[in-house]
Amino acid sequence: AEAASGRPVALLADLQGPKLRVGDLPNGQVDVRMSSELRLTVASKSDDPDVIPIPHAELVASLQLGDRLLIDDGKMMLLVAKVDGLDRIARPVAPGRIMSRKGIAVPNRPIPIPALTEKDIADGKFALSHGVDYIALSFVQRAADLTLAREIFGNHVPLISKIEKPAALDELEAIVALSDAVMVARGDLGVELSPEQVPIAQRRIIRVARAHGKPVIVATHMLESMVEALVPTRAEANDVATAVYQGADAVMLSAESAVGRHPTAAVAIMDRIIRAIETDRDANPSSQASPPPASDTTADACARAASKLADDLDCPLVVFTRSGSSAQRVSATRPKQPIHALTPSLPTARKLALVWGVSADLEPEEPRSFDDILNAVTRHEAASNVKRFVITAGYPYASDNSTDTIKVVERRRAPGSSVEGPPVCKALGRATWASDTT
């Protein structure tokens, strides 16, 4: 994919998470009448149509009188009518059918189960051994889930928290702070929240992610009708547009490209919608910028200053970065100008594929002086017609300083010549204190 596109491509491994499911039913399904009284019991299978096996003891034990169980994405709803020892007695809200191994959700009832199953741990380690760039954690409910994941996979692994449980909204600030990125996973979130609450939750999650300067993905049901249809509905196009206007770093297709009949068309149409919104003259990226943090660092201030300078001079930004944090800081300010990140690290270049507005390139020769940085800019921008750049980096670049330098450089044409001369430094700003790594 990288060879075909000519740019770094990030890979995301989406772990299954502790998915709760119904056990095996007689003949694979049970028809439920309004008069049915169903016994929920801890078991992997049942031969009695009035007994629903649930192979999750923690789930059954946590159910209280009046709790709702949503089965198969809410297609069947049960209400707990009685606590009978270790079992629960439930009645249906409406007639329907329960099928084997369908998912179960219990809105507003935190289930005391580990965030990572043994399968998740094995799958995550397998994915990391094959070079994936992000690990997505499903059904994150609390900040402690991130701590556990880092103990297992290591502090260096970029983690994406999928917000798909209402319980996660109670600890949203802490979860986002510990995550490298977040995903608004509207499929499962929409099962447990009422429909009118989903857009409110989406907006809140995006705002909190923006406030922390973390990338945010909006996913699920974006162009759902394209699983079958060749074109999306106007409401779906507007849904994608809304996510872009709200400041999402990425939008994500699910069934449309996984099992849909028109995966290429779905990707192409989503791309067209995104490009149209980003070129909307009434759109203002600066309105999506992260607010200044309570305790500002030199790197944060330099990122904001570089973005403002590039916007005022109407010229691109070039960011030199090792870990990608400098480019991410600049992206969080939502400049109107493109951000070109240069890095000696291929994993960093791939990771930046998720970050808003950033185009990353590999610069294998790590600069030792600012002249080396200027030469690198000349090489990478040689094919462009841009005459002026705002460059930001930690300096000296060879040390592990945070972003503390801003320079404006121009490519001047030698008198009487049609050949571009070397970049000339026009202005510089240099801070004297740095505390974070680049």
N, C-alpha and C positions, 0 to 999 in steps of 0.2 A: 504493500500500500504506500509506503514511503517513497519507493522508487517510482511508482506511477504518478504520485501527486507532487513529488519534488519537495516535500516538506516533512518535518517530523510529525508522526502520528502517535497519539497516546492510546494505550490499551487499558481498559477497565475490567476488572474481574468482579462480578456481582455475586456475592455469596448468598446462598439460599436463606440462611437465618433459621430461627426456631419456628418454622411454619407449623401451625396447629391444624390437625386434620381429623376427620371422622375415620373410624376404623372400617373394617370390611362388614358390609351388611348382607343379609340373605338375598341371593340373586343380584347382588350389586346395587340394590336400591330399595327404598321403602316409600310407599305412597302414604301421605299423611292427611287425615281428615280433621276437620275442626274439632271433632269430639275426641281425637286421639289424646292419650296421656302417655308420654314417653319417659322411660327411665334412662337417665344418663349414667353410665357406669364406666369404671376404668377397665378397659379390655381392648384387645386388638381386633376382635371380631365377635359377631353375634349371630345366632340362628333364629332369634326371636324378633319379629318385626316391631315389637313394642319396646325393644331394648336397643338403645343407640350406643355402640361402643366408642369410647374416646380413649386412645392410648396415651393420655397425658394426665397423670395423677395430679400434677400441680394445677392444671386447668379446672378439673372437676372440684378439687378441694377449695378453690378460690371462689366458686360460684355461690352467690347469696340470693336470698329470696327477692324476686323482682328483676334480676339480671336478665339482659337480652343476649341471646346467642344468634349470631348471624352466620349462616352456613352458605357456602358456594357464592361468595361475594354478595351476600344479602338476599339471594333469591328465596331463601327459607329463613324465617325468623321464629325462634322459640323463646318463651318466657319461663323462667324458673318459678314454679308454683309451690315447691315444697323441698325442704332439706330432709332427706331420709337416710340417716347414718352417713356412710361414705358416698352414697348415690344422691342424685338430684332428680326430681320429677319436673318435667317441663311440658308445656302445652303450646301448640302452634298459634301464631297470630292470624294465619290464613292457611288454607289447604295448599298442598304442594307435594314436592318429592324431594327426598334426601338420597343422595348417591354416595357410594363408597369413596373414601379418601378425598372428599372435598374439604376445602379450607374452612376453619372456624375462626370467628372473631368475637371478642367480648368487649364492646365499647365501654370506655371509662372504668375498666377493671384491670389494673396492672397485674400481669401474670408473673409469678416469681420463678421464671425460667432463665437459664443462662443465655446471654446474648449470642454466644457462639457455640454451636453444637460440635461434636467430634468431626462430623462431616465438613463443617465450615472450616475448622482448623486445618484438616487435611487438604481441602480444596484450596484454601488460601496459600498454604506453603507450596503446593504444586504450582499455582499460578505465579507466585513470586519467583520460583526456581526457573520459570520460563520467561521472566522479564516483563511482567505486566507493570504498568506505571501507577495504577490506583487500585486499591481494594475498597469495594463498596460494602458496607455493613447493613444488612437488612434488619428491620424491626428494632432499631435502636430506641430504647425507652428512657435511658438515664445516662448521665455523664460517666458513670462508673463503667458502662459498656465500652467506652473508648479507652479507658485506662486498661481494662482487661485485654482488649485487642492489641494495644501497644506492648503489653507484657508478653504476649504470645508472638506477635509478628515483628516487633522491634520498633524503636522510636523513629527510625528513618523512613518507615513505610507510609506513604501518603494515604490517608483514610478518608473515605466519603461516607458521611452519615446519611442514611436514607430515613427521612422523617415520614413515617407511615403509621404511627400509633399516636392517638391523642395524648397518651402519657408523656410522650417526648416533648409536647408543647409546654408542659409544666417546667421542664428543665432546658428549654430551648437555648437560652443564653449560654449556659455552661456547656451544652453539647456542641454548639457552633464554635465556641472558644477552643475546644479540644480537637476539633475536626480540621482537616486540611481543605475540605469542601463539603457541601451539603446538597442533598437532592430532595426536592418536593415530590415525593412518590405518591401521586394523587390516586392511584388505583386502590391500594389498601387503605390509605387515609380516608378516601371517599366512602369506603364501606362502613367505617366506624364513626365518621362524622356525618351529620345531616348535610344534604346537598348545599344548602345556603351557607354553611360554615366553611366549606372547602376553599372558595376564593378568598375568604378572610384569612384563613390559615396560610394560604399560598403567599399572599401579600406580606403577612407578618414574617414568615420564614425568609423571604427575599430581603426584607428590610433589615432583619437581624444579621443575616449573612453579609449584606453590604456594610453595615455598621462595623463589623469585625474585619472587613476587607477579605472575606473568604469567597471563592467561586461558588456559585449556586446553579444547580441544574433543575429545570422544570420538566417533569416526565409523566407519561401515561395519558392515554386518551387524547393526545394532541390532534391527531388526524384519524380518529378511530374508524370513521366510515370508509376510509381507504383500504381497510382490510378486504373489502369487496369492491367498492366503487373506484372508478378511475380518477375522480376529482373529489376534493373534500367539500364539506358544507361550508357556507359562509360563516357560520358560527364557529367552526373549527379553525378557519383561517384567522378569525378575530381572536380566538383563544391563544394561538401562537403569537400573534401580534401583541397581545396584552402582556405575555411573559417577557417579550423583548422590551416593551415600553417600561415595564416595572424594574428592569435592570438585571435580568438573568444573564449569566455568562454563557449558558448553553440550554438548548431545548432538545428533548430526546424522544425518538420514536421507539415503540415497543412492538406490539403485535403487527403494526402496519408494515414493518420491515422484516419481522421474524417469521410470521406465517401468512402475511397478507398476499393478495394476488398481484399487487402492483408496487413492490418495494422500491424499485428505481424511481418510479413516478412520485412516490410519497417523499423520498429524500429530495428530489428535484423541486417539488412544490414547496416543501418546508424551507429550502434554501432561498427560493424566490421571495417568500414572505419575509424572511429575516432581512434579506438585502433591501427589500422595498421599505421596511420600517426604518432601517439604519440610514437610509438616504432621505427620509422624510425631513423636510426643512423645518417642520414644527417640532421635531423631536430634539430634545436637549439632553445629551449624555451627562452634562455636568450636574443635572438635577438628580442623577442616580449615584453621585459620588459618595463615598464613605465620609461621614463626618470626622473632623479631626479628633484623634483619640484623646482621652482625658490626660494621659501622661505622654506628651509628644516626644518622639525621638528625633535625632538628627536625620535619620534615614527617611522617616515619615515627612518631615518638613521639606527635605530636598526633593522628594517625589512630588509633593504638591507644587513646589516652586518650579520644577522642571516642566510639569504639565501646563502650568499657567504661562510660562515663557514660550513653550511650543505653540500654544493657542494664540498668544499675542503676536508671535512672529509668523504664524501660519506655516509651520514647517514640521517635519516628522521628528519623533523622538527615537534616539538610539540608546538602549540600555545594555550595559555590560554586567553580567551576573553569573555567579557560579551555581547557587542553589535555586535561583529563580525568584527569591523573595523581593529583590529590587524591582524586577519587572512586575511582580504582583502588586507591589505598593503603588507603582505608577498607574497600573490598570485600575486600581481602586479609586483613583481620583477622577476617572472617566474623562480623559482629555478628548478633544474633538479631533486630534491628530492621530495618525497611525503610530503604533509602538513597535519598533524593530528590536528584538532582543538578540544579543550575541552571547554565546556561552561556550566554554570548552567542554561542557558535559552533555552528551547525548541524552541521558535520562532526564536532565533538566529541560532540554529543548522539547522533549516529548511531553513532559508534565505541563509545560506552558501552553500546549495546544488547547487546554481547557480554559485558559484564562482570557477574559474579555479583551479584545482589541490587540492582542499580542501576536506577532508573527516572529517565530524563533528560527534562528540559523545557527549552525555549528561553526565555531571559530576555533579550529584545532590548535592554533599557535597562540598560547596564552600571552597577552601583552605584559611587558616588563616596564614600560614607560608610556607616557601619554602619546608620544610619537607613534608607538606601536598601535595604540587605540585608533589614532587618525588613519594610519595605513590600513587597518582592518576595515574601518568605515569606507574608505576609498574602494577597497576590493569588493565589499558586499553591495555597495550602492553604485558601482561603476555603470551599470546598465540603466540607472534611473536618470531623470532629468532634474532631480532635486539639487538645488545649489546650496542649500543651507540646512543644517541639522542642529538639534539640541541633543547633546550627549550627557548622560549621567552615569556615574560609576563610583566605586570606592577607589580611592587613590592614596598611596601607590596601589595599583591593582593587584600586584603580586602578594601584598599582605592581605590579611583577612579583615580589612576594614569594611564597615558598612558603607552604604551609599552616602558620600559626603562631598561629591564634586559635581558641578554643573558647568558645562562649557558650550558655547555656541560657535560653530565652525562653518566656514564658507569655502566652497570650491571655486577658486578664482581662475579666470582665463588669462593666460599670459598675454601682455600687450602685443597686438599684431599677430596673434596665434589663434587657431580654432581649437587647440588642444587644451583640455582642462588642466590647470596646475594643481599642485598639492593643496590639501585643505589648509586654511589659514585660521588661526584662533582669533575670534573677534571679541570674545568676552568670557570671563570665567567667574564662577563663584565657588569659594572653598570654605567649607565649615572646618572647625578645628577640633571637633569632638565627635566620636562615633562609638556606639555601644553594641550594635547588632551585627551579625555576620551578613555578608551579601547574599 
